[in-house]
Amino acid sequence: MRRGGGLIATIEAMVHIGERLRRLREERALRQEDLAKLAGIGKNTVNRIEKNRTEPHMTTIRKLADALKVDPADLVRGE
């Protein structure tokens, strides 16, 4: 564990990204497969991000944000 809560802050950010991604996808009545196709990424990648099993690279976040028609910052930051 890193000092200063770095590790914990990273884990919390991942959780929020996954929850937010799933909520935005569901608000648009999209399946994970639909979002993956729109974003040009794999369905398994969408699934892993939503379940917080992986932390997406910024390029992936941009692709997902474009597909969902939101600003990438809205996907990453807290509400």
mmCIF file of the N, C-alpha and C atoms, coordinates in Angstrom:
data_MODEL
# 
_entry.id   MODEL 
# 
loop_
_atom_site.group_PDB 
_atom_site.id 
_atom_site.type_symbol 
_atom_site.label_atom_id 
_atom_site.label_alt_id 
_atom_site.label_comp_id 
_atom_site.label_asym_id 
_atom_site.label_entity_id 
_atom_site.label_seq_id 
_atom_site.pdbx_PDB_ins_code 
_atom_site.Cartn_x 
_atom_site.Cartn_y 
_atom_site.Cartn_z 
_atom_site.occupancy 
_atom_site.B_iso_or_equiv 
_atom_site.pdbx_formal_charge 
_atom_site.auth_seq_id 
_atom_site.auth_comp_id 
_atom_site.auth_asym_id 
_atom_site.auth_atom_id 
_atom_site.pdbx_PDB_model_num 
ATOM 1   N N  . MET A 1 1  ? 0.840   -1.181 0.000   1.00 0.00 ? 1  MET A N  1 
ATOM 2   C CA . MET A 1 1  ? 0.000   0.000  0.000   1.00 0.00 ? 1  MET A CA 1 
ATOM 3   C C  . MET A 1 1  ? 0.884   1.244  0.000   1.00 0.00 ? 1  MET A C  1 
ATOM 4   N N  . ARG A 1 2  ? 0.513   2.215  -0.801  1.00 0.00 ? 2  ARG A N  1 
ATOM 5   C CA . ARG A 1 2  ? 1.262   3.464  -0.875  1.00 0.00 ? 2  ARG A CA 1 
ATOM 6   C C  . ARG A 1 2  ? 0.842   4.408  0.235   1.00 0.00 ? 2  ARG A C  1 
ATOM 7   N N  . ARG A 1 3  ? 1.778   5.261  0.613   1.00 0.00 ? 3  ARG A N  1 
ATOM 8   C CA . ARG A 1 3  ? 1.461   6.272  1.627   1.00 0.00 ? 3  ARG A CA 1 
ATOM 9   C C  . ARG A 1 3  ? 0.566   7.354  1.033   1.00 0.00 ? 3  ARG A C  1 
ATOM 10  N N  . GLY A 1 4  ? -0.156  8.004  1.888   1.00 0.00 ? 4  GLY A N  1 
ATOM 11  C CA . GLY A 1 4  ? -0.980  9.122  1.451   1.00 0.00 ? 4  GLY A CA 1 
ATOM 12  C C  . GLY A 1 4  ? -2.284  8.692  0.798   1.00 0.00 ? 4  GLY A C  1 
ATOM 13  N N  . GLY A 1 5  ? -2.638  7.424  0.902   1.00 0.00 ? 5  GLY A N  1 
ATOM 14  C CA . GLY A 1 5  ? -3.908  6.960  0.371   1.00 0.00 ? 5  GLY A CA 1 
ATOM 15  C C  . GLY A 1 5  ? -3.960  6.826  -1.136  1.00 0.00 ? 5  GLY A C  1 
ATOM 16  N N  . GLY A 1 6  ? -2.808  6.834  -1.811  1.00 0.00 ? 6  GLY A N  1 
ATOM 17  C CA . GLY A 1 6  ? -2.781  6.742  -3.265  1.00 0.00 ? 6  GLY A CA 1 
ATOM 18  C C  . GLY A 1 6  ? -3.465  5.506  -3.793  1.00 0.00 ? 6  GLY A C  1 
ATOM 19  N N  . LEU A 1 7  ? -3.178  4.362  -3.196  1.00 0.00 ? 7  LEU A N  1 
ATOM 20  C CA . LEU A 1 7  ? -3.774  3.111  -3.654  1.00 0.00 ? 7  LEU A CA 1 
ATOM 21  C C  . LEU A 1 7  ? -5.283  3.125  -3.437  1.00 0.00 ? 7  LEU A C  1 
ATOM 22  N N  . ILE A 1 8  ? -5.707  3.555  -2.276  1.00 0.00 ? 8  ILE A N  1 
ATOM 23  C CA . ILE A 1 8  ? -7.135  3.592  -1.971  1.00 0.00 ? 8  ILE A CA 1 
ATOM 24  C C  . ILE A 1 8  ? -7.860  4.563  -2.900  1.00 0.00 ? 8  ILE A C  1 
ATOM 25  N N  . ALA A 1 9  ? -7.273  5.707  -3.156  1.00 0.00 ? 9  ALA A N  1 
ATOM 26  C CA . ALA A 1 9  ? -7.894  6.684  -4.055  1.00 0.00 ? 9  ALA A CA 1 
ATOM 27  C C  . ALA A 1 9  ? -8.041  6.105  -5.450  1.00 0.00 ? 9  ALA A C  1 
ATOM 28  N N  . THR A 1 10 ? -7.058  5.351  -5.918  1.00 0.00 ? 10 THR A N  1 
ATOM 29  C CA . THR A 1 10 ? -7.128  4.733  -7.237  1.00 0.00 ? 10 THR A CA 1 
ATOM 30  C C  . THR A 1 10 ? -8.259  3.721  -7.285  1.00 0.00 ? 10 THR A C  1 
ATOM 31  N N  . ILE A 1 11 ? -8.378  2.893  -6.272  1.00 0.00 ? 11 ILE A N  1 
ATOM 32  C CA . ILE A 1 11 ? -9.436  1.887  -6.235  1.00 0.00 ? 11 ILE A CA 1 
ATOM 33  C C  . ILE A 1 11 ? -10.800 2.564  -6.238  1.00 0.00 ? 11 ILE A C  1 
ATOM 34  N N  . GLU A 1 12 ? -10.973 3.607  -5.443  1.00 0.00 ? 12 GLU A N  1 
ATOM 35  C CA . GLU A 1 12 ? -12.253 4.312  -5.403  1.00 0.00 ? 12 GLU A CA 1 
ATOM 36  C C  . GLU A 1 12 ? -12.585 4.922  -6.758  1.00 0.00 ? 12 GLU A C  1 
ATOM 37  N N  . ALA A 1 13 ? -11.602 5.460  -7.446  1.00 0.00 ? 13 ALA A N  1 
ATOM 38  C CA . ALA A 1 13 ? -11.840 6.042  -8.762  1.00 0.00 ? 13 ALA A CA 1 
ATOM 39  C C  . ALA A 1 13 ? -12.300 4.980  -9.743  1.00 0.00 ? 13 ALA A C  1 
ATOM 40  N N  . MET A 1 14 ? -11.698 3.808  -9.676  1.00 0.00 ? 14 MET A N  1 
ATOM 41  C CA . MET A 1 14 ? -12.104 2.723  -10.563 1.00 0.00 ? 14 MET A CA 1 
ATOM 42  C C  . MET A 1 14 ? -13.556 2.336  -10.313 1.00 0.00 ? 14 MET A C  1 
ATOM 43  N N  . VAL A 1 15 ? -13.945 2.234  -9.059  1.00 0.00 ? 15 VAL A N  1 
ATOM 44  C CA . VAL A 1 15 ? -15.316 1.883  -8.720  1.00 0.00 ? 15 VAL A CA 1 
ATOM 45  C C  . VAL A 1 15 ? -16.274 2.898  -9.327  1.00 0.00 ? 15 VAL A C  1 
ATOM 46  N N  . HIS A 1 16 ? -15.960 4.174  -9.166  1.00 0.00 ? 16 HIS A N  1 
ATOM 47  C CA . HIS A 1 16 ? -16.843 5.213  -9.674  1.00 0.00 ? 16 HIS A CA 1 
ATOM 48  C C  . HIS A 1 16 ? -16.912 5.205  -11.198 1.00 0.00 ? 16 HIS A C  1 
ATOM 49  N N  . ILE A 1 17 ? -15.820 4.903  -11.863 1.00 0.00 ? 17 ILE A N  1 
ATOM 50  C CA . ILE A 1 17 ? -15.847 4.838  -13.322 1.00 0.00 ? 17 ILE A CA 1 
ATOM 51  C C  . ILE A 1 17 ? -16.772 3.718  -13.766 1.00 0.00 ? 17 ILE A C  1 
ATOM 52  N N  . GLY A 1 18 ? -16.661 2.560  -13.132 1.00 0.00 ? 18 GLY A N  1 
ATOM 53  C CA . GLY A 1 18 ? -17.488 1.411  -13.504 1.00 0.00 ? 18 GLY A CA 1 
ATOM 54  C C  . GLY A 1 18 ? -18.965 1.665  -13.294 1.00 0.00 ? 18 GLY A C  1 
ATOM 55  N N  . GLU A 1 19 ? -19.303 2.213  -12.154 1.00 0.00 ? 19 GLU A N  1 
ATOM 56  C CA . GLU A 1 19 ? -20.705 2.503  -11.843 1.00 0.00 ? 19 GLU A CA 1 
ATOM 57  C C  . GLU A 1 19 ? -21.268 3.553  -12.795 1.00 0.00 ? 19 GLU A C  1 
ATOM 58  N N  . ARG A 1 20 ? -20.479 4.596  -13.039 1.00 0.00 ? 20 ARG A N  1 
ATOM 59  C CA . ARG A 1 20 ? -20.934 5.683  -13.917 1.00 0.00 ? 20 ARG A CA 1 
ATOM 60  C C  . ARG A 1 20 ? -21.096 5.186  -15.345 1.00 0.00 ? 20 ARG A C  1 
ATOM 61  N N  . LEU A 1 21 ? -20.139 4.388  -15.805 1.00 0.00 ? 21 LEU A N  1 
ATOM 62  C CA . LEU A 1 21 ? -20.213 3.850  -17.158 1.00 0.00 ? 21 LEU A CA 1 
ATOM 63  C C  . LEU A 1 21 ? -21.481 3.010  -17.331 1.00 0.00 ? 21 LEU A C  1 
ATOM 64  N N  . ARG A 1 22 ? -21.736 2.140  -16.380 1.00 0.00 ? 22 ARG A N  1 
ATOM 65  C CA . ARG A 1 22 ? -22.929 1.289  -16.472 1.00 0.00 ? 22 ARG A CA 1 
ATOM 66  C C  . ARG A 1 22 ? -24.208 2.123  -16.464 1.00 0.00 ? 22 ARG A C  1 
ATOM 67  N N  . ARG A 1 23 ? -24.269 3.135  -15.586 1.00 0.00 ? 23 ARG A N  1 
ATOM 68  C CA . ARG A 1 23 ? -25.468 3.980  -15.510 1.00 0.00 ? 23 ARG A CA 1 
ATOM 69  C C  . ARG A 1 23 ? -25.697 4.719  -16.826 1.00 0.00 ? 23 ARG A C  1 
ATOM 70  N N  . LEU A 1 24 ? -24.643 5.311  -17.374 1.00 0.00 ? 24 LEU A N  1 
ATOM 71  C CA . LEU A 1 24 ? -24.775 6.037  -18.641 1.00 0.00 ? 24 LEU A CA 1 
ATOM 72  C C  . LEU A 1 24 ? -25.188 5.102  -19.775 1.00 0.00 ? 24 LEU A C  1 
ATOM 73  N N  . ARG A 1 25 ? -24.612 3.911  -19.796 1.00 0.00 ? 25 ARG A N  1 
ATOM 74  C CA . ARG A 1 25 ? -24.958 2.941  -20.840 1.00 0.00 ? 25 ARG A CA 1 
ATOM 75  C C  . ARG A 1 25 ? -26.433 2.543  -20.721 1.00 0.00 ? 25 ARG A C  1 
ATOM 76  N N  . GLU A 1 26 ? -26.869 2.237  -19.509 1.00 0.00 ? 26 GLU A N  1 
ATOM 77  C CA . GLU A 1 26 ? -28.257 1.819  -19.298 1.00 0.00 ? 26 GLU A CA 1 
ATOM 78  C C  . GLU A 1 26 ? -29.240 2.950  -19.577 1.00 0.00 ? 26 GLU A C  1 
ATOM 79  N N  . GLU A 1 27 ? -28.878 4.202  -19.251 1.00 0.00 ? 27 GLU A N  1 
ATOM 80  C CA . GLU A 1 27 ? -29.743 5.352  -19.546 1.00 0.00 ? 27 GLU A CA 1 
ATOM 81  C C  . GLU A 1 27 ? -29.996 5.478  -21.047 1.00 0.00 ? 27 GLU A C  1 
ATOM 82  N N  . ARG A 1 28 ? -29.049 5.001  -21.839 1.00 0.00 ? 28 ARG A N  1 
ATOM 83  C CA . ARG A 1 28 ? -29.172 5.075  -23.302 1.00 0.00 ? 28 ARG A CA 1 
ATOM 84  C C  . ARG A 1 28 ? -29.706 3.773  -23.897 1.00 0.00 ? 28 ARG A C  1 
ATOM 85  N N  . ALA A 1 29 ? -30.159 2.872  -23.030 1.00 0.00 ? 29 ALA A N  1 
ATOM 86  C CA . ALA A 1 29 ? -30.731 1.579  -23.440 1.00 0.00 ? 29 ALA A CA 1 
ATOM 87  C C  . ALA A 1 29 ? -29.774 0.789  -24.340 1.00 0.00 ? 29 ALA A C  1 
ATOM 88  N N  . LEU A 1 30 ? -28.494 0.822  -23.983 1.00 0.00 ? 30 LEU A N  1 
ATOM 89  C CA . LEU A 1 30 ? -27.482 0.094  -24.747 1.00 0.00 ? 30 LEU A CA 1 
ATOM 90  C C  . LEU A 1 30 ? -27.059 -1.157 -23.989 1.00 0.00 ? 30 LEU A C  1 
ATOM 91  N N  . ARG A 1 31 ? -26.824 -2.221 -24.730 1.00 0.00 ? 31 ARG A N  1 
ATOM 92  C CA . ARG A 1 31 ? -26.207 -3.412 -24.153 1.00 0.00 ? 31 ARG A CA 1 
ATOM 93  C C  . ARG A 1 31 ? -24.696 -3.181 -24.148 1.00 0.00 ? 31 ARG A C  1 
ATOM 94  N N  . GLN A 1 32 ? -23.989 -3.953 -23.353 1.00 0.00 ? 32 GLN A N  1 
ATOM 95  C CA . GLN A 1 32 ? -22.529 -3.841 -23.351 1.00 0.00 ? 32 GLN A CA 1 
ATOM 96  C C  . GLN A 1 32 ? -21.985 -4.053 -24.756 1.00 0.00 ? 32 GLN A C  1 
ATOM 97  N N  . GLU A 1 33 ? -22.544 -4.981 -25.476 1.00 0.00 ? 33 GLU A N  1 
ATOM 98  C CA . GLU A 1 33 ? -22.115 -5.264 -26.853 1.00 0.00 ? 33 GLU A CA 1 
ATOM 99  C C  . GLU A 1 33 ? -22.327 -4.050 -27.755 1.00 0.00 ? 33 GLU A C  1 
ATOM 100 N N  . ASP A 1 34 ? -23.461 -3.366 -27.580 1.00 0.00 ? 34 ASP A N  1 
ATOM 101 C CA . ASP A 1 34 ? -23.752 -2.171 -28.383 1.00 0.00 ? 34 ASP A CA 1 
ATOM 102 C C  . ASP A 1 34 ? -22.729 -1.068 -28.113 1.00 0.00 ? 34 ASP A C  1 
ATOM 103 N N  . LEU A 1 35 ? -22.466 -0.812 -26.821 1.00 0.00 ? 35 LEU A N  1 
ATOM 104 C CA . LEU A 1 35 ? -21.503 0.222  -26.458 1.00 0.00 ? 35 LEU A CA 1 
ATOM 105 C C  . LEU A 1 35 ? -20.114 -0.133 -26.978 1.00 0.00 ? 35 LEU A C  1 
ATOM 106 N N  . ALA A 1 36 ? -19.739 -1.374 -26.839 1.00 0.00 ? 36 ALA A N  1 
ATOM 107 C CA . ALA A 1 36 ? -18.422 -1.806 -27.322 1.00 0.00 ? 36 ALA A CA 1 
ATOM 108 C C  . ALA A 1 36 ? -18.273 -1.540 -28.813 1.00 0.00 ? 36 ALA A C  1 
ATOM 109 N N  . LYS A 1 37 ? -19.304 -1.861 -29.572 1.00 0.00 ? 37 LYS A N  1 
ATOM 110 C CA . LYS A 1 37 ? -19.254 -1.651 -31.017 1.00 0.00 ? 37 LYS A CA 1 
ATOM 111 C C  . LYS A 1 37 ? -19.162 -0.154 -31.347 1.00 0.00 ? 37 LYS A C  1 
ATOM 112 N N  . LEU A 1 38 ? -19.976 0.654  -30.672 1.00 0.00 ? 38 LEU A N  1 
ATOM 113 C CA . LEU A 1 38 ? -19.949 2.104  -30.908 1.00 0.00 ? 38 LEU A CA 1 
ATOM 114 C C  . LEU A 1 38 ? -18.590 2.712  -30.557 1.00 0.00 ? 38 LEU A C  1 
ATOM 115 N N  . ALA A 1 39 ? -17.960 2.181  -29.512 1.00 0.00 ? 39 ALA A N  1 
ATOM 116 C CA . ALA A 1 39 ? -16.682 2.718  -29.049 1.00 0.00 ? 39 ALA A CA 1 
ATOM 117 C C  . ALA A 1 39 ? -15.484 2.088  -29.757 1.00 0.00 ? 39 ALA A C  1 
ATOM 118 N N  . GLY A 1 40 ? -15.720 0.999  -30.468 1.00 0.00 ? 40 GLY A N  1 
ATOM 119 C CA . GLY A 1 40 ? -14.617 0.331  -31.153 1.00 0.00 ? 40 GLY A CA 1 
ATOM 120 C C  . GLY A 1 40 ? -13.695 -0.427 -30.205 1.00 0.00 ? 40 GLY A C  1 
ATOM 121 N N  . ILE A 1 41 ? -14.287 -0.961 -29.132 1.00 0.00 ? 41 ILE A N  1 
ATOM 122 C CA . ILE A 1 41 ? -13.522 -1.765 -28.178 1.00 0.00 ? 41 ILE A CA 1 
ATOM 123 C C  . ILE A 1 41 ? -14.230 -3.097 -27.974 1.00 0.00 ? 41 ILE A C  1 
ATOM 124 N N  . GLY A 1 42 ? -13.610 -4.001 -27.259 1.00 0.00 ? 42 GLY A N  1 
ATOM 125 C CA . GLY A 1 42 ? -14.198 -5.313 -27.036 1.00 0.00 ? 42 GLY A CA 1 
ATOM 126 C C  . GLY A 1 42 ? -15.290 -5.303 -25.979 1.00 0.00 ? 42 GLY A C  1 
ATOM 127 N N  . LYS A 1 43 ? -16.266 -6.177 -26.163 1.00 0.00 ? 43 LYS A N  1 
ATOM 128 C CA . LYS A 1 43 ? -17.352 -6.304 -25.189 1.00 0.00 ? 43 LYS A CA 1 
ATOM 129 C C  . LYS A 1 43 ? -16.799 -6.703 -23.821 1.00 0.00 ? 43 LYS A C  1 
ATOM 130 N N  . ASN A 1 44 ? -15.794 -7.567 -23.812 1.00 0.00 ? 44 ASN A N  1 
ATOM 131 C CA . ASN A 1 44 ? -15.201 -7.980 -22.549 1.00 0.00 ? 44 ASN A CA 1 
ATOM 132 C C  . ASN A 1 44 ? -14.531 -6.808 -21.837 1.00 0.00 ? 44 ASN A C  1 
ATOM 133 N N  . THR A 1 45 ? -14.005 -5.860 -22.597 1.00 0.00 ? 45 THR A N  1 
ATOM 134 C CA . THR A 1 45 ? -13.390 -4.673 -22.004 1.00 0.00 ? 45 THR A CA 1 
ATOM 135 C C  . THR A 1 45 ? -14.447 -3.847 -21.283 1.00 0.00 ? 45 THR A C  1 
ATOM 136 N N  . VAL A 1 46 ? -15.591 -3.639 -21.924 1.00 0.00 ? 46 VAL A N  1 
ATOM 137 C CA . VAL A 1 46 ? -16.690 -2.902 -21.287 1.00 0.00 ? 46 VAL A CA 1 
ATOM 138 C C  . VAL A 1 46 ? -17.106 -3.615 -20.006 1.00 0.00 ? 46 VAL A C  1 
ATOM 139 N N  . ASN A 1 47 ? -17.255 -4.914 -20.076 1.00 0.00 ? 47 ASN A N  1 
ATOM 140 C CA . ASN A 1 47 ? -17.661 -5.703 -18.919 1.00 0.00 ? 47 ASN A CA 1 
ATOM 141 C C  . ASN A 1 47 ? -16.663 -5.570 -17.777 1.00 0.00 ? 47 ASN A C  1 
ATOM 142 N N  . ARG A 1 48 ? -15.376 -5.681 -18.069 1.00 0.00 ? 48 ARG A N  1 
ATOM 143 C CA . ARG A 1 48 ? -14.344 -5.590 -17.028 1.00 0.00 ? 48 ARG A CA 1 
ATOM 144 C C  . ARG A 1 48 ? -14.294 -4.200 -16.404 1.00 0.00 ? 48 ARG A C  1 
ATOM 145 N N  . ILE A 1 49 ? -14.499 -3.164 -17.214 1.00 0.00 ? 49 ILE A N  1 
ATOM 146 C CA . ILE A 1 49 ? -14.496 -1.799 -16.670 1.00 0.00 ? 49 ILE A CA 1 
ATOM 147 C C  . ILE A 1 49 ? -15.700 -1.600 -15.751 1.00 0.00 ? 49 ILE A C  1 
ATOM 148 N N  . GLU A 1 50 ? -16.865 -2.038 -16.192 1.00 0.00 ? 50 GLU A N  1 
ATOM 149 C CA . GLU A 1 50 ? -18.075 -1.878 -15.378 1.00 0.00 ? 50 GLU A CA 1 
ATOM 150 C C  . GLU A 1 50 ? -17.978 -2.649 -14.065 1.00 0.00 ? 50 GLU A C  1 
ATOM 151 N N  . LYS A 1 51 ? -17.304 -3.785 -14.089 1.00 0.00 ? 51 LYS A N  1 
ATOM 152 C CA . LYS A 1 51 ? -17.161 -4.597 -12.872 1.00 0.00 ? 51 LYS A CA 1 
ATOM 153 C C  . LYS A 1 51 ? -15.908 -4.234 -12.085 1.00 0.00 ? 51 LYS A C  1 
ATOM 154 N N  . ASN A 1 52 ? -15.233 -3.173 -12.523 1.00 0.00 ? 52 ASN A N  1 
ATOM 155 C CA . ASN A 1 52 ? -14.050 -2.662 -11.840 1.00 0.00 ? 52 ASN A CA 1 
ATOM 156 C C  . ASN A 1 52 ? -12.928 -3.686 -11.744 1.00 0.00 ? 52 ASN A C  1 
ATOM 157 N N  . ARG A 1 53 ? -12.817 -4.490 -12.767 1.00 0.00 ? 53 ARG A N  1 
ATOM 158 C CA . ARG A 1 53 ? -11.750 -5.488 -12.819 1.00 0.00 ? 53 ARG A CA 1 
ATOM 159 C C  . ARG A 1 53 ? -10.523 -4.959 -13.548 1.00 0.00 ? 53 ARG A C  1 
ATOM 160 N N  . THR A 1 54 ? -10.668 -3.805 -14.183 1.00 0.00 ? 54 THR A N  1 
ATOM 161 C CA . THR A 1 54 ? -9.554  -3.171 -14.878 1.00 0.00 ? 54 THR A CA 1 
ATOM 162 C C  . THR A 1 54 ? -9.745  -1.674 -14.849 1.00 0.00 ? 54 THR A C  1 
ATOM 163 N N  . GLU A 1 55 ? -8.658  -0.963 -14.907 1.00 0.00 ? 55 GLU A N  1 
ATOM 164 C CA . GLU A 1 55 ? -8.717  0.492  -14.987 1.00 0.00 ? 55 GLU A CA 1 
ATOM 165 C C  . GLU A 1 55 ? -8.447  0.879  -16.441 1.00 0.00 ? 55 GLU A C  1 
ATOM 166 N N  . PRO A 1 56 ? -9.389  1.551  -17.082 1.00 0.00 ? 56 PRO A N  1 
ATOM 167 C CA . PRO A 1 56 ? -9.231  1.862  -18.504 1.00 0.00 ? 56 PRO A CA 1 
ATOM 168 C C  . PRO A 1 56 ? -8.157  2.912  -18.764 1.00 0.00 ? 56 PRO A C  1 
ATOM 169 N N  . HIS A 1 57 ? -7.478  2.778  -19.889 1.00 0.00 ? 57 HIS A N  1 
ATOM 170 C CA . HIS A 1 57 ? -6.547  3.800  -20.343 1.00 0.00 ? 57 HIS A CA 1 
ATOM 171 C C  . HIS A 1 57 ? -7.352  5.020  -20.777 1.00 0.00 ? 57 HIS A C  1 
ATOM 172 N N  . MET A 1 58 ? -6.714  6.156  -20.820 1.00 0.00 ? 58 MET A N  1 
ATOM 173 C CA . MET A 1 58 ? -7.409  7.391  -21.206 1.00 0.00 ? 58 MET A CA 1 
ATOM 174 C C  . MET A 1 58 ? -7.962  7.301  -22.623 1.00 0.00 ? 58 MET A C  1 
ATOM 175 N N  . THR A 1 59 ? -7.269  6.609  -23.519 1.00 0.00 ? 59 THR A N  1 
ATOM 176 C CA . THR A 1 59 ? -7.793  6.474  -24.883 1.00 0.00 ? 59 THR A CA 1 
ATOM 177 C C  . THR A 1 59 ? -9.100  5.691  -24.883 1.00 0.00 ? 59 THR A C  1 
ATOM 178 N N  . THR A 1 60 ? -9.212  4.694  -24.036 1.00 0.00 ? 60 THR A N  1 
ATOM 179 C CA . THR A 1 60 ? -10.451 3.919  -23.926 1.00 0.00 ? 60 THR A CA 1 
ATOM 180 C C  . THR A 1 60 ? -11.553 4.776  -23.331 1.00 0.00 ? 60 THR A C  1 
ATOM 181 N N  . ILE A 1 61 ? -11.224 5.567  -22.334 1.00 0.00 ? 61 ILE A N  1 
ATOM 182 C CA . ILE A 1 61 ? -12.213 6.465  -21.732 1.00 0.00 ? 61 ILE A CA 1 
ATOM 183 C C  . ILE A 1 61 ? -12.738 7.440  -22.781 1.00 0.00 ? 61 ILE A C  1 
ATOM 184 N N  . ARG A 1 62 ? -11.847 7.978  -23.616 1.00 0.00 ? 62 ARG A N  1 
ATOM 185 C CA . ARG A 1 62 ? -12.277 8.891  -24.685 1.00 0.00 ? 62 ARG A CA 1 
ATOM 186 C C  . ARG A 1 62 ? -13.223 8.193  -25.662 1.00 0.00 ? 62 ARG A C  1 
ATOM 187 N N  . LYS A 1 63 ? -12.896 6.975  -26.046 1.00 0.00 ? 63 LYS A N  1 
ATOM 188 C CA . LYS A 1 63 ? -13.752 6.225  -26.981 1.00 0.00 ? 63 LYS A CA 1 
ATOM 189 C C  . LYS A 1 63 ? -15.130 5.978  -26.371 1.00 0.00 ? 63 LYS A C  1 
ATOM 190 N N  . LEU A 1 64 ? -15.149 5.592  -25.100 1.00 0.00 ? 64 LEU A N  1 
ATOM 191 C CA . LEU A 1 64 ? -16.429 5.350  -24.429 1.00 0.00 ? 64 LEU A CA 1 
ATOM 192 C C  . LEU A 1 64 ? -17.230 6.644  -24.304 1.00 0.00 ? 64 LEU A C  1 
ATOM 193 N N  . ALA A 1 65 ? -16.567 7.729  -23.945 1.00 0.00 ? 65 ALA A N  1 
ATOM 194 C CA . ALA A 1 65 ? -17.244 9.021  -23.816 1.00 0.00 ? 65 ALA A CA 1 
ATOM 195 C C  . ALA A 1 65 ? -17.831 9.465  -25.151 1.00 0.00 ? 65 ALA A C  1 
ATOM 196 N N  . ASP A 1 66 ? -17.068 9.303  -26.224 1.00 0.00 ? 66 ASP A N  1 
ATOM 197 C CA . ASP A 1 66 ? -17.574 9.661  -27.556 1.00 0.00 ? 66 ASP A CA 1 
ATOM 198 C C  . ASP A 1 66 ? -18.807 8.830  -27.899 1.00 0.00 ? 66 ASP A C  1 
ATOM 199 N N  . ALA A 1 67 ? -18.746 7.543  -27.616 1.00 0.00 ? 67 ALA A N  1 
ATOM 200 C CA . ALA A 1 67 ? -19.871 6.647  -27.923 1.00 0.00 ? 67 ALA A CA 1 
ATOM 201 C C  . ALA A 1 67 ? -21.108 7.019  -27.113 1.00 0.00 ? 67 ALA A C  1 
ATOM 202 N N  . LEU A 1 68 ? -20.901 7.481  -25.880 1.00 0.00 ? 68 LEU A N  1 
ATOM 203 C CA . LEU A 1 68 ? -22.015 7.847  -25.005 1.00 0.00 ? 68 LEU A CA 1 
ATOM 204 C C  . LEU A 1 68 ? -22.414 9.312  -25.148 1.00 0.00 ? 68 LEU A C  1 
ATOM 205 N N  . LYS A 1 69 ? -21.651 10.059 -25.975 1.00 0.00 ? 69 LYS A N  1 
ATOM 206 C CA . LYS A 1 69 ? -21.905 11.483 -26.209 1.00 0.00 ? 69 LYS A CA 1 
ATOM 207 C C  . LYS A 1 69 ? -21.828 12.296 -24.916 1.00 0.00 ? 69 LYS A C  1 
ATOM 208 N N  . VAL A 1 70 ? -20.756 12.035 -24.158 1.00 0.00 ? 70 VAL A N  1 
ATOM 209 C CA . VAL A 1 70 ? -20.469 12.807 -22.956 1.00 0.00 ? 70 VAL A CA 1 
ATOM 210 C C  . VAL A 1 70 ? -19.009 13.249 -23.018 1.00 0.00 ? 70 VAL A C  1 
ATOM 211 N N  . ASP A 1 71 ? -18.672 14.218 -22.215 1.00 0.00 ? 71 ASP A N  1 
ATOM 212 C CA . ASP A 1 71 ? -17.283 14.654 -22.095 1.00 0.00 ? 71 ASP A CA 1 
ATOM 213 C C  . ASP A 1 71 ? -16.529 13.598 -21.299 1.00 0.00 ? 71 ASP A C  1 
ATOM 214 N N  . PRO A 1 72 ? -15.300 13.257 -21.686 1.00 0.00 ? 72 PRO A N  1 
ATOM 215 C CA . PRO A 1 72 ? -14.533 12.255 -20.931 1.00 0.00 ? 72 PRO A CA 1 
ATOM 216 C C  . PRO A 1 72 ? -14.417 12.610 -19.445 1.00 0.00 ? 72 PRO A C  1 
ATOM 217 N N  . ALA A 1 73 ? -14.317 13.883 -19.131 1.00 0.00 ? 73 ALA A N  1 
ATOM 218 C CA . ALA A 1 73 ? -14.225 14.293 -17.714 1.00 0.00 ? 73 ALA A CA 1 
ATOM 219 C C  . ALA A 1 73 ? -15.480 13.902 -16.936 1.00 0.00 ? 73 ALA A C  1 
ATOM 220 N N  . ASP A 1 74 ? -16.641 13.930 -17.597 1.00 0.00 ? 74 ASP A N  1 
ATOM 221 C CA . ASP A 1 74 ? -17.880 13.540 -16.924 1.00 0.00 ? 74 ASP A CA 1 
ATOM 222 C C  . ASP A 1 74 ? -17.886 12.061 -16.576 1.00 0.00 ? 74 ASP A C  1 
ATOM 223 N N  . LEU A 1 75 ? -17.192 11.275 -17.360 1.00 0.00 ? 75 LEU A N  1 
ATOM 224 C CA . LEU A 1 75 ? -17.119 9.836  -17.117 1.00 0.00 ? 75 LEU A CA 1 
ATOM 225 C C  . LEU A 1 75 ? -16.171 9.537  -15.962 1.00 0.00 ? 75 LEU A C  1 
ATOM 226 N N  . VAL A 1 76 ? -15.147 10.349 -15.809 1.00 0.00 ? 76 VAL A N  1 
ATOM 227 C CA . VAL A 1 76 ? -14.088 10.071 -14.830 1.00 0.00 ? 76 VAL A CA 1 
ATOM 228 C C  . VAL A 1 76 ? -14.343 10.706 -13.468 1.00 0.00 ? 76 VAL A C  1 
ATOM 229 N N  . ARG A 1 77 ? -14.779 11.943 -13.452 1.00 0.00 ? 77 ARG A N  1 
ATOM 230 C CA . ARG A 1 77 ? -14.869 12.651 -12.174 1.00 0.00 ? 77 ARG A CA 1 
ATOM 231 C C  . ARG A 1 77 ? -16.176 12.335 -11.435 1.00 0.00 ? 77 ARG A C  1 
ATOM 232 N N  . GLY A 1 78 ? -16.155 12.615 -10.155 1.00 0.00 ? 78 GLY A N  1 
ATOM 233 C CA . GLY A 1 78 ? -17.341 12.425 -9.332  1.00 0.00 ? 78 GLY A CA 1 
ATOM 234 C C  . GLY A 1 78 ? -18.395 13.459 -9.639  1.00 0.00 ? 78 GLY A C  1 
ATOM 235 N N  . GLU A 1 79 ? -19.609 13.133 -9.275  1.00 0.00 ? 79 GLU A N  1 
ATOM 236 C CA . GLU A 1 79 ? -20.716 14.045 -9.555  1.00 0.00 ? 79 GLU A CA 1 
ATOM 237 C C  . GLU A 1 79 ? -20.962 14.974 -8.388  1.00 0.00 ? 79 GLU A C  1 
# 
